[in-house]
Structure formats: C-alpha cells, structure tokens
C-alpha cells in the first residue's frame, strides 16, 4: 500500500499556499496517480509527483477554501496493483 504524508499546510495559513509532502509506493510498485480533496469538495488531480516515490506539491487556492475558517485536506496516492494510501491534515484559512 502506498504511504502518503502531508507536510503543509498545517496550522493557520494564508491562501493561496503550497501544499507539499511525500508519497512512497510499496516495494516493487510505482505510483500511478495522486489527487487531493478539501473537506467534501471535488477531488482534484495532483500532477507534480514522482512515480517511483518522493515529493509532491500543488497550490491550495481560494477556490478550494472560499471563506476563512477550518478545513480538512486529504491527499490520495494510487499505485500499480490497485493499492492506495492517503493522509489527512486539518488547517485554518486566515481571513
């Protein structure tokens, strides 16, 4: 199963901001896709990731977080063989 970790955003942040982290496939596998979701909003693809594992990034925008307040970010990673992993972090959008 792929392992995903979110490094940023955490705590109180201004928007837009970068979301960064690391995703690693299980041994002998490669990542086939990544995506993110804020709260229960739409799932968006993440294009900036390394298929063999490593850092990923994307920008969180006002479209993701339209109002100041608390938000939950979930990042998903799929891998060959059909496995997937995810991580979730809470953050607060500053006014």
Secondary structure, DSSP 8 states (H G I E B T S, - for coil): --EEEEEE--EEE-SSEEEEEEEE--TT--EEEEEEEETTS-EEE--B--TTSEEEEEEE-TTT--SSEEEEEEEEEEETTS-EEEEEEEEEE--
